[in-house]
């Protein structure tokens, strides 16, 4: 509890365990008087995606009528009545106890992502990989089994190798066919993990089929939504229980802050999960999974999202739909250009009719994404090609406003070795391209001169 200048008492303005059905908190949930920090007369009923993102912070009545939740750098939070602090520690009350577990600025961003994903709650992390790692750390034990798509981001693949060192069994399968996932399930399978569009070869998993399978078998379904973002796709529609987003990429968009989230969609029944700690089983079973991830993953692992980074990412998220729409348009144009060029042997992009999962992507996603990869024709050096590009920056990042390119086999996938790269379809001449929001004609002219 704290008091304002008029001696009015308020509860902590953020709760990560008491989210409403829309995944966004309302001032009434905090017992705030309507004029506490300035009246907010808007409701989010029937409002569209970007409107909800832009105005979401206002619903929690932020300090002094600001439109974005301010940067709160405080690590410690004080209480007039120590019983309130005790209640927070014992999960009986919402609030802030220590900056490593929750921060007002980071929690405001988490509410925004929850709203975007139509979930029941989200936990913010310092990076997307921290979100994935903490989720695994919190929910898995030695002897458990995970089924994963074989087509993965390089660091996620590396993380699964680390899990195997600690006694977790991992089966990698071609997730573009649900029958492969079904065949890999075991009695000790705890979760299935896939990416929406695989990085860098752009395979599209049978997301709906896997969701039906996991629902039938009672297995937790985790979908990494980074390459599509919640604007293009929301995994709750394919029965995903948890959704991962690297906020560093499209949601933040500006290459100026790292961050990640795990969102609970409310689909999975946590009462069926065998590893939930007894102390984390509150009245609402929907909160059990996130409670354990926050305690065993975020608190114990320590990968907290910094308040300033959270603020940058929240501001970036406001324009997600406009940025990714432009980037998708550029990706489609560059993919079509490269597909017709004699110095390009292959193009990997779901927006091309010849892509193996083109029809699936068309059914699932609003657009086909802003990432593509190309294999250059024999005799065309991938290093020379990248060096000739003027607008495409050689960088390991993706999802930026600027177009970026990288020789995949020699950098981000180098560590896994040639055999594993070959199994994922990564050739030595492959170049991954993350298209930005530059003028389309300028980009096409740049590719034309680099391939001349």
Buried (B, 14 or more C-beta within 10 A) or exposed (E): EBEEEEEEEBBBBBBBBBBBEBBBBBBEBBEBEEEBBEEBEEEBEEBEBBEBBBBBBBBBBBBEEEEBBBBBEEEEBEBEEEEBBEBBEEBEBBBBBBBBBBBBBBBBBBBBBBBBBBBBBBBBBBBBBBBBBBBBBBBBEEEBBBBBBBBBBBBBBEBBEEBEEEEBBBBBBBBBBBEBBBEBBEEEBBBBBBBBBBBBBBBBBBBBBBBBBBBEEEBBBBBBBBBBBBBBBBBBEBBBBBBBBBBBBBBBBBBBBBBBBBBBBBBBBBEEBEEBEEEBBBEEBBBBBBBBBBBBBBBEBEBBBBBBBBBBBBBBBBBBBEBBBBBBBBBBBBBBBBBEBEBBBBBBBBBBEEBEBBEBBBEBBBBBBBBBBBBBBEEBEBEEBBEBBEBBBBBEEBBBBBBBBBBBBEBBBEEBEEEBBEEBBBBBBBBBBBBBBBEBEEBBEBBEEBBE
